[in-house]
Amino acid sequence: MKVAIACDHGGFPLKQDLIGVIKSMGHEIVDLGAHQYDKDDDYPDFARYLGQAIQHGQADRGVLLCGSGVGASVAANKLTGVRAAICHDSYSAHQGVEHDDMNVLCMGARIVGAALANELVRAFLSANFSQEDRHVRRLEKVIGMEAGG
């Protein structure tokens, strides 16, 4: 699987650790920055880069980091086809994929430590959408809302 990763300055300290985890799972990394610490960068820019990678098929899933995870999640969800959620527990990280076909995991690097972040990424990337009728029906309704319906 191709996994995009992106972060602003708040998520920067955690990004390199997570790249190693993702690679150790056998996935290909699409590193969309930040590539160096810059206190003046803005999370919406990186959310856009990651969301566009999902939209254009350059990545299957994404991991998006900022200080709290909240701003990254809000911004990423503005992009059509992106289903991003902030997850700071492993149940939500896998259940979001299994039930909601979540394709972007958002985390707050100031909220979770490296060990928990590694666990969350593993749970997220190991999960698959269930295809159960009730989950498909709900996802279709979400996609319809996104389309303006």
trRosetta pair geometry for C-beta under 8 A, 3 or more apart (Angstrom, degrees):
i j d omega theta_ij theta_ji phi_ij phi_ji
1 27 4.9 -32 68 -125 81 105
1 28 7.3 -157 95 30 36 79
1 60 4.7 -92 -164 52 93 143
1 61 6.5 16 160 17 128 106
1 125 6.9 -178 69 -157 144 98
2 27 7.1 154 -105 -177 16 91
2 28 4.8 -31 -106 75 67 109
2 30 5.8 44 175 -25 101 115
2 58 6.9 -120 134 149 147 46
2 59 4.7 -129 120 -124 101 54
2 60 5.2 121 55 -1 74 87
2 61 7.9 158 89 32 54 62
3 22 5.2 -132 78 -160 146 135
3 27 4.7 37 -2 149 119 138
3 28 6.9 153 21 76 71 52
3 29 6.1 -34 72 -108 87 51
3 30 6.8 -174 89 22 35 83
3 59 6.2 69 -142 -158 13 109
3 60 6.9 -43 -75 55 54 86
3 61 5.4 -18 -116 75 79 88
3 62 6.7 152 -168 -100 63 33
3 63 6.5 29 170 -6 109 99
3 125 6.7 -25 -90 -107 143 123
4 29 8.0 103 -113 -170 26 53
4 30 4.2 -38 -98 76 71 110
4 31 7.9 174 -154 -74 58 17
4 32 5.6 24 -171 -16 104 122
4 49 7.9 -166 177 126 133 84
4 50 5.0 159 122 -137 130 80
4 53 4.4 115 -79 97 155 151
4 54 6.9 -111 21 -51 138 77
4 58 7.1 65 -69 105 122 94
4 59 3.6 -65 -27 -78 102 170
4 61 7.4 -161 28 101 75 40
4 62 4.2 -22 69 -109 97 94
4 63 7.4 -172 94 28 54 61
5 15 6.2 137 150 -152 122 94
5 18 6.3 165 -135 106 145 118
5 19 6.2 -140 49 -82 163 81
5 22 6.9 -147 -48 -9 132 160
5 29 6.4 -29 10 -154 114 96
5 30 7.2 152 15 75 64 58
5 31 5.9 -19 62 -111 96 59
5 32 6.8 178 80 24 42 83
5 50 7.7 -18 -165 -107 7 119
5 62 6.9 169 -80 -160 35 70
5 63 4.7 -7 -111 64 84 99
5 64 7.7 -173 -151 -75 47 40
5 65 7.7 16 -173 -1 87 105
6 31 7.9 136 -80 -168 60 44
6 32 4.0 -34 -82 76 107 109
6 33 6.0 21 -136 66 85 59
6 34 7.6 86 -167 -16 68 54
6 46 4.0 175 154 -179 118 101
6 47 7.3 -173 97 -69 134 29
6 49 5.4 152 -109 80 155 114
6 50 4.3 -132 17 -55 134 113
6 62 7.1 -10 14 -171 97 117
6 63 7.8 160 26 87 54 58
6 64 5.6 -5 66 -116 88 74
6 65 7.4 -170 98 30 45 74
7 10 7.4 -133 178 72 97 61
7 11 3.1 -129 -151 92 116 118
7 12 5.4 171 115 -69 127 48
7 14 7.3 169 -109 63 158 88
7 15 4.7 -128 9 -70 144 123
7 33 7.5 -131 50 124 60 50
7 34 5.8 -79 84 19 75 87
7 46 6.1 -82 65 172 6 163
7 64 7.1 158 -82 -166 57 47
7 65 3.8 -13 -106 69 107 102
7 66 6.7 176 -153 -74 71 45
7 109 7.3 49 -148 -32 133 136
8 11 5.8 85 47 21 57 97
8 12 7.2 -76 113 -38 33 89
8 34 6.3 73 -137 -24 26 125
8 41 5.0 -168 -150 104 84 104
8 42 6.3 -69 -120 142 134 10
8 43 4.2 -82 -24 -78 140 67
8 45 7.6 106 -92 52 100 93
8 46 5.4 -151 -58 10 73 139
8 65 7.5 -145 28 101 61 69
8 66 5.0 26 33 -116 110 86
8 67 7.6 -51 77 -23 110 78
8 72 7.6 -153 1 -77 106 104
9 12 5.3 -27 -148 -11 35 125
9 34 6.7 13 -68 18 52 166
9 37 5.8 78 -133 -158 88 72
9 38 5.8 -118 -76 73 111 47
9 39 5.2 114 -150 -109 168 35
9 40 7.6 83 -31 21 143 25
9 41 5.4 143 -31 45 94 99
10 43 7.3 -25 33 -68 117 113
10 65 7.3 -154 97 143 79 83
10 66 4.7 44 72 178 124 57
10 67 2.9 -81 -163 -55 144 78
10 68 7.4 -27 156 -6 151 54
10 108 7.5 -40 144 -153 121 71
10 109 5.8 161 144 47 71 111
10 110 6.2 -56 -172 -23 102 111
11 14 5.7 -70 -172 46 66 106
11 15 6.0 80 136 -53 89 97
11 43 8.0 94 -4 -107 117 101
11 64 7.7 -98 -92 161 174 47
11 65 2.6 139 -154 125 140 102
11 66 5.0 -55 -34 -78 110 19
11 67 6.9 -112 -46 -50 65 37
11 72 7.4 48 -42 -58 142 147
11 107 7.5 112 -123 84 114 80
11 108 7.8 -112 -88 -144 89 32
11 109 4.4 151 -122 -18 51 129
12 15 5.8 -43 -146 3 35 119
12 34 5.6 -44 -94 68 106 121
12 37 5.1 132 139 -98 165 80
12 65 7.7 177 -38 104 29 125
12 109 7.4 -136 37 47 39 174
13 109 5.8 141 57 168 90 138
14 17 5.8 -64 -166 41 53 113
14 18 6.1 43 147 -19 83 112
14 65 5.7 -161 71 -147 118 156
14 107 7.5 -102 117 101 158 122
14 109 4.0 -153 -5 -121 129 112
14 112 7.9 66 -117 84 153 90
14 114 6.4 -170 -129 -96 86 74
14 117 5.6 -125 -166 -148 128 177
15 18 5.9 -68 -152 40 32 107
15 19 6.4 38 154 -27 69 102
15 34 7.6 -173 -15 54 164 73
15 65 6.1 -148 -75 39 85 147
16 19 5.6 -46 -149 26 35 115
16 20 6.9 36 153 -17 62 101
17 20 5.9 -60 -164 33 34 112
17 21 6.7 31 146 -18 67 105
17 114 4.9 -73 164 -142 170 112
17 117 7.0 84 98 89 124 128
17 118 6.9 -83 147 -69 109 100
18 21 5.3 -49 -147 35 42 114
18 22 6.2 42 155 -19 70 103
18 63 6.0 -145 157 126 143 156
18 65 7.6 170 12 -46 155 137
18 117 6.1 -78 -78 143 108 117
18 118 7.1 -156 -102 -90 66 61
18 121 5.6 157 -146 -64 100 158
19 22 5.9 -56 -148 37 30 110
19 23 6.3 27 155 -15 64 108
19 29 5.6 42 -147 -121 89 154
19 31 6.7 11 -109 -90 128 114
20 23 5.9 -57 -145 40 29 109
20 24 6.2 31 156 -23 64 108
21 24 5.7 -57 -148 34 28 112
21 25 6.7 26 153 -18 62 105
21 118 4.9 -169 -96 -135 148 86
21 121 5.3 95 112 87 138 141
21 122 6.7 -96 175 -57 119 87
22 25 5.9 -59 -157 33 32 110
22 27 5.0 -70 174 67 84 119
22 29 5.7 108 101 -84 130 97
22 63 7.3 -134 -69 0 135 142
22 121 6.4 -86 -68 168 82 134
22 125 6.9 155 -123 -65 79 161
23 26 7.7 70 178 -57 37 13
23 27 6.8 -105 -93 62 29 68
23 29 6.1 -39 -67 -32 91 118
25 122 6.8 177 -80 -116 134 74
25 125 5.8 80 130 110 165 144
25 126 7.8 -118 -149 -65 135 84
27 125 6.4 -88 -40 -160 150 141
30 53 5.8 162 120 -164 147 148
30 58 6.0 121 -133 142 162 98
30 59 4.9 -118 34 -77 143 113
31 35 7.4 88 143 -90 116 90
32 46 6.6 135 114 -151 108 79
32 49 4.2 161 174 133 132 126
32 50 5.6 -172 53 -72 157 71
32 53 6.4 -120 -68 -33 139 143
33 46 6.3 -129 89 -110 91 103
33 49 6.8 28 41 80 103 171
34 37 7.0 93 124 -95 135 28
34 38 6.3 -145 -156 24 140 97
34 41 5.6 157 -89 51 135 173
34 46 6.8 -65 -39 -84 78 133
38 41 4.5 85 85 -28 107 103
41 45 6.7 -100 -176 50 90 133
41 46 7.4 59 152 -33 121 113
42 45 5.1 93 76 -3 87 104
42 46 7.8 -177 97 1 50 86
43 46 5.8 -64 -152 43 44 105
43 47 5.9 47 153 -24 76 106
43 66 4.3 4 -105 -98 135 136
43 71 4.6 97 75 115 153 119
43 72 5.1 -103 -175 -76 126 72
43 75 6.1 169 123 9 94 151
44 47 5.4 -53 -142 38 36 115
44 48 6.2 41 156 -23 67 103
44 71 7.5 -84 -53 164 72 102
44 75 4.4 -155 -112 -132 70 143
45 48 5.8 -55 -156 32 29 112
45 49 6.7 29 149 -19 63 103
46 49 5.4 -44 -145 32 39 114
46 50 6.3 34 157 -14 66 105
46 64 6.9 149 126 -146 103 95
46 66 7.8 160 66 -74 131 94
46 72 7.4 -37 88 -120 106 100
47 50 6.0 -59 -148 42 29 107
47 51 5.9 28 156 -18 66 112
47 64 6.1 60 -104 -155 71 145
47 71 8.0 -128 -42 134 138 74
47 72 5.5 177 -79 -151 109 61
47 75 3.6 116 67 109 167 117
47 76 4.3 -123 -159 -65 105 71
47 78 7.8 70 132 35 129 101
47 79 7.6 -175 146 -13 90 123
47 84 7.9 -50 -147 -44 104 174
48 51 5.7 -57 -139 41 27 110
48 52 6.1 26 162 -18 64 109
48 75 7.2 -72 -42 160 71 113
48 79 7.0 148 -122 -68 54 131
49 52 6.1 -61 -150 38 23 108
49 53 6.6 27 152 -22 61 106
50 53 5.6 -52 -153 30 33 114
50 54 6.8 32 150 -16 64 101
50 59 7.5 -49 -159 52 67 152
50 62 4.5 114 -178 -163 114 152
50 64 5.3 -158 57 -85 171 109
50 76 6.6 -34 84 -114 115 112
50 104 6.7 103 138 -124 124 128
51 54 5.7 -53 -155 35 36 111
51 55 6.2 35 150 -19 68 107
51 62 7.6 -99 -71 20 41 166
51 76 5.3 174 -67 -146 112 71
51 78 7.8 -36 -110 68 172 70
51 79 3.4 107 172 41 143 166
51 81 7.9 130 -172 75 86 86
51 82 4.5 -49 -131 -62 98 150
51 84 7.9 -68 -88 -39 99 130
51 104 7.4 -31 -88 -64 71 154
52 55 5.3 -50 -141 39 37 115
52 56 5.9 19 164 -6 70 111
52 58 7.9 19 120 29 69 125
52 79 7.0 -113 -56 -146 56 147
53 56 6.4 -63 -137 47 24 97
53 58 4.2 -86 -156 74 76 112
53 59 4.3 36 139 10 111 113
53 62 6.8 119 76 -82 117 125
54 58 7.7 -70 -48 53 20 75
54 59 5.6 -52 -78 75 57 94
54 60 7.8 39 -125 173 76 9
54 61 7.5 35 -105 -118 108 19
54 62 5.8 -83 -57 -21 113 122
54 79 7.6 114 62 115 115 133
54 81 6.3 -177 123 116 106 106
54 82 5.6 109 75 -93 148 87
54 103 5.9 116 -142 128 137 132
54 104 6.9 -76 -56 -59 152 107
55 79 6.4 -106 -48 165 125 116
55 80 6.7 73 -110 78 120 80
55 81 5.3 125 -102 62 76 136
55 82 7.2 -52 -54 -47 89 93
59 62 5.7 75 122 -70 143 87
60 103 7.3 -124 150 -152 53 107
61 103 5.1 -138 -116 -167 70 69
61 104 6.8 175 -170 -80 67 43
61 105 7.5 33 168 -4 111 92
61 124 7.3 164 167 148 146 106
61 125 6.8 179 78 -105 153 76
62 76 7.8 -164 89 -142 136 139
62 82 8.0 -25 34 -137 133 105
62 84 7.7 -38 75 -99 111 103
62 103 6.7 51 19 138 82 78
62 104 4.3 -9 68 -114 100 87
62 105 7.3 -165 98 30 54 64
63 104 7.4 177 -81 -159 21 64
63 105 5.1 -15 -113 67 70 99
63 107 7.4 -10 -170 11 90 108
63 121 6.1 3 -103 -114 143 105
63 124 7.5 126 -90 91 96 154
64 72 4.5 174 135 173 112 128
64 73 7.5 156 87 -68 126 53
64 76 5.7 -178 17 -61 172 143
64 84 6.6 -13 32 -142 138 133
64 104 5.6 17 -2 180 117 112
64 105 7.1 168 26 85 71 47
64 106 4.8 -27 75 -102 99 77
64 107 7.7 151 81 22 52 63
65 69 7.3 -47 -138 -93 47 75
65 72 6.6 -175 117 -67 5 167
65 106 7.4 163 -84 -155 33 58
65 107 5.6 -22 -107 69 79 84
65 108 7.5 136 -155 -111 70 18
65 109 5.2 54 -176 -41 117 107
66 69 6.1 167 53 -77 83 27
66 70 7.6 -89 75 45 124 52
66 71 5.2 -74 95 63 166 102
66 72 4.2 179 -6 -37 115 111
66 106 7.6 -8 17 -166 92 101
66 108 6.6 -33 80 -113 65 65
66 109 7.3 -144 108 10 17 94
67 71 7.8 39 41 24 86 118
67 108 5.8 4 127 -154 37 91
67 109 6.4 -67 -120 51 33 84
67 110 4.5 10 -171 1 76 126
67 111 8.0 100 151 -20 54 87
68 71 6.8 90 56 2 100 86
68 86 7.9 -10 134 -135 74 146
68 108 4.0 -26 -171 -114 22 134
68 110 6.3 -36 -73 55 52 110
68 111 6.1 76 -140 -36 51 122
69 72 5.8 -64 -154 44 40 113
69 73 6.0 40 154 -24 73 111
69 86 4.1 115 136 -131 118 112
69 88 7.2 -173 27 -59 163 100
69 106 4.6 129 -166 140 90 93
69 107 4.9 -68 -95 178 125 13
69 108 3.5 -92 -13 -43 93 78
69 111 6.4 -65 -2 25 115 138
70 73 5.9 -62 -152 36 27 109
70 74 6.4 24 156 -17 66 107
70 86 6.1 -16 -84 -61 48 156
70 106 7.9 134 -65 137 15 135
70 108 7.1 16 -12 -72 71 120
71 74 5.7 -54 -145 37 32 111
71 75 6.1 26 160 -14 67 110
72 75 6.1 -61 -146 41 26 107
72 76 6.1 24 160 -19 65 112
72 84 7.4 -121 132 164 79 144
72 86 7.6 117 70 -84 95 96
72 106 4.6 170 99 -142 112 119
73 76 6.0 -55 -139 36 26 108
73 77 6.4 23 163 -18 61 110
73 84 5.1 -168 -138 125 64 110
73 85 6.2 40 -137 -142 123 20
73 86 4.5 -76 -49 -41 149 92
73 106 4.1 -148 -69 49 88 166
74 77 6.3 -68 -156 35 24 108
74 78 7.5 32 149 -31 58 100
75 78 6.0 -50 -167 12 39 115
76 79 6.3 -57 -173 23 47 110
76 82 5.1 -126 163 149 84 141
76 84 3.7 52 99 -12 130 162
76 104 5.3 -128 164 108 150 161
76 106 6.6 -164 18 -67 143 124
77 82 6.1 -143 -105 101 34 102
77 83 7.4 44 -113 -127 85 31
77 84 5.2 -124 -59 45 79 100
78 82 7.9 3 55 59 39 127
79 82 4.3 49 78 7 99 130
80 146 6.0 126 -130 166 75 120
81 103 7.9 -24 150 45 73 149
81 146 7.8 138 -47 156 39 156
82 103 6.6 -117 -142 70 52 110
82 104 5.7 9 -167 -6 96 134
83 100 6.3 -166 165 141 138 99
83 101 6.1 74 54 99 159 76
83 102 4.9 -127 117 -120 104 47
83 103 5.3 88 49 17 87 83
83 104 6.8 162 79 23 44 85
83 142 7.4 53 -106 140 120 145
84 102 7.1 93 -115 -159 18 93
84 103 7.5 -57 -71 70 59 64
84 104 3.6 -31 -100 80 88 118
84 105 7.6 -142 -147 -48 73 9
84 106 5.4 63 173 -29 107 114
85 92 7.0 -127 128 164 130 110
85 96 5.0 -140 48 -138 145 149
85 100 7.5 65 -29 89 142 147
85 102 5.3 -59 13 -128 113 137
85 104 7.5 140 16 85 52 72
85 105 7.2 -28 66 -120 71 47
85 106 6.4 -156 100 27 24 98
86 106 4.5 -55 -89 88 63 107
86 107 6.9 133 -149 -90 72 33
86 108 7.1 27 -152 -26 118 93
87 92 4.2 -168 -131 104 103 111
87 93 4.3 144 138 -74 151 73
87 96 6.3 -116 -69 -9 134 144
87 105 5.8 -57 33 -149 118 91
87 106 7.2 118 12 60 68 60
87 107 6.8 -47 65 -82 65 83
87 120 5.8 160 108 -155 107 122
87 124 7.2 154 61 -74 150 115
88 92 7.6 23 39 51 43 135
88 107 6.7 123 -87 -133 71 83
88 108 7.0 -19 -83 32 118 97
88 111 5.9 -67 -113 129 137 127
88 112 5.5 -163 -138 -61 90 116
88 116 7.4 25 -169 148 69 132
88 120 7.3 -51 -130 -89 26 146
89 92 5.2 82 68 13 87 103
89 93 7.1 -156 94 -12 43 92
89 120 7.7 117 95 -98 8 104
90 93 5.3 -55 -146 35 38 118
90 94 6.6 18 164 -4 71 102
90 119 5.4 -64 -83 143 118 107
90 120 6.0 -133 -94 -94 64 58
90 123 4.4 158 -159 -51 85 160
91 94 6.8 -72 -156 43 26 91
91 95 5.5 13 161 -10 68 123
91 123 8.0 -67 -54 -178 14 153
92 95 5.7 -61 -124 49 27 106
92 96 5.6 39 170 -33 66 108
93 96 6.4 -46 -144 23 16 113
93 97 7.7 7 152 -7 48 103
93 105 6.1 34 -138 -126 91 126
93 120 4.5 -172 -83 -157 156 75
93 121 7.8 -82 -168 -53 142 18
93 123 4.1 87 98 92 120 119
93 124 4.5 -80 177 -59 98 84
93 127 7.5 169 128 -7 68 138
94 97 6.0 -59 -162 37 41 107
94 98 6.0 33 149 -17 74 114
94 123 4.2 -95 -46 172 98 95
94 124 6.6 -131 -77 -79 53 34
94 126 6.8 -30 -110 74 113 90
94 127 4.0 162 -149 -68 77 134
95 98 5.4 -58 -136 44 36 110
95 99 5.6 3 174 8 74 114
95 100 7.8 52 134 7 66 98
95 127 7.7 -109 -38 -135 19 156
96 99 7.0 -60 -122 51 17 87
96 100 5.2 -45 -163 49 56 117
96 102 3.6 6 145 -4 102 148
96 105 7.7 134 77 -97 143 80
96 124 7.5 -15 62 -117 111 87
96 127 7.9 101 63 93 63 159
97 100 7.3 -52 -79 59 9 71
97 101 6.7 35 -157 -125 47 23
97 102 5.1 -84 -74 52 53 88
97 103 7.9 98 -112 -76 85 41
97 124 6.3 133 -34 -153 129 57
97 127 3.7 126 72 106 135 123
97 128 6.6 -21 141 -72 116 4
97 129 6.2 -106 164 -67 70 60
98 127 5.3 -91 -47 -172 86 118
98 128 6.9 52 -99 76 68 42
98 129 6.5 156 -135 -124 26 30
98 130 4.9 54 -177 -41 77 99
98 135 7.7 -90 140 -123 58 160
99 130 6.5 16 -83 6 46 123
99 135 5.1 -134 -152 -117 53 120
99 138 7.8 -4 167 70 83 143
100 135 7.3 -114 -66 -156 33 100
100 138 7.5 -69 -108 111 67 121
100 139 6.8 150 -154 -88 44 93
100 142 7.6 65 -157 -22 88 165
101 129 4.5 18 -94 -101 83 129
101 135 7.6 131 -29 160 91 109
101 139 5.3 50 14 -117 128 139
102 105 7.1 81 139 -72 121 65
102 124 7.7 -80 100 -143 117 97
105 120 6.6 158 180 146 139 105
105 121 6.8 171 87 -103 157 60
105 124 4.4 -31 -62 -123 145 162
107 111 7.3 -143 177 62 74 110
107 112 5.7 -55 -174 31 116 133
107 117 5.8 121 151 -121 164 96
107 120 6.3 123 -84 97 135 155
108 111 3.5 56 88 10 117 117
108 112 6.4 119 72 5 69 84
109 112 7.1 -65 -122 57 27 75
109 117 7.5 18 -111 -83 66 147
112 116 4.4 -120 -166 89 106 121
112 117 4.9 133 118 -59 122 84
112 120 7.0 -7 -178 -8 167 141
113 116 5.4 89 56 18 72 99
113 117 6.8 -134 101 -6 34 96
114 117 5.6 -59 -143 40 29 113
114 118 6.3 34 158 -24 65 104
115 118 5.9 -53 -153 31 28 112
115 119 6.7 27 150 -16 62 106
116 119 5.5 -54 -151 37 37 114
116 120 6.3 38 152 -21 68 105
117 120 5.6 -53 -146 35 32 112
117 121 6.4 32 156 -18 65 104
118 121 5.9 -55 -149 36 29 109
118 122 6.4 29 154 -18 64 108
119 122 5.8 -57 -149 37 30 112
119 123 6.3 29 154 -18 65 107
120 123 5.8 -55 -147 37 31 110
120 124 6.1 31 155 -19 65 109
121 124 5.7 -55 -144 39 30 113
121 125 6.1 15 164 -7 67 112
122 125 6.3 -63 -138 45 24 99
122 126 5.9 18 164 -16 63 118
123 126 6.1 -64 -141 40 22 107
123 127 6.5 26 161 -30 60 111
124 127 6.3 -64 -156 23 23 111
129 135 7.1 179 -174 133 87 136
129 139 8.0 25 -154 -65 131 158
130 135 5.3 93 60 28 109 159
131 135 7.1 10 17 73 2 118
131 136 6.3 27 -158 -57 45 113
132 135 4.6 77 63 13 88 107
132 136 6.9 -162 87 -8 40 88
133 136 5.7 -58 -144 38 29 110
133 137 6.1 32 158 -22 66 107
134 137 5.7 -50 -145 35 30 115
134 138 6.4 28 156 -16 62 107
135 138 5.8 -53 -146 39 32 110
135 139 6.2 34 154 -20 65 107
136 139 5.7 -55 -145 38 30 111
136 140 6.4 34 154 -22 64 104
137 140 5.8 -54 -152 32 28 113
137 141 6.8 28 150 -18 61 104
138 141 5.6 -53 -154 33 35 113
138 142 6.6 36 149 -19 66 102
139 142 5.5 -51 -150 34 37 113
139 143 6.3 36 152 -18 67 104
140 143 5.7 -52 -145 38 32 111
140 144 6.3 37 151 -22 63 106
141 144 5.5 -52 -148 35 32 116
141 145 6.6 36 151 -21 64 101
142 145 5.6 -51 -152 32 33 113
142 146 6.5 36 149 -21 64 104
143 146 5.5 -51 -151 34 35 116
143 147 6.5 30 151 -16 65 107
144 147 5.7 -59 -148 39 32 109
144 149 4.2 -65 172 70 88 125
145 148 7.9 98 179 -29 30 8
145 149 6.5 -94 -82 68 29 68
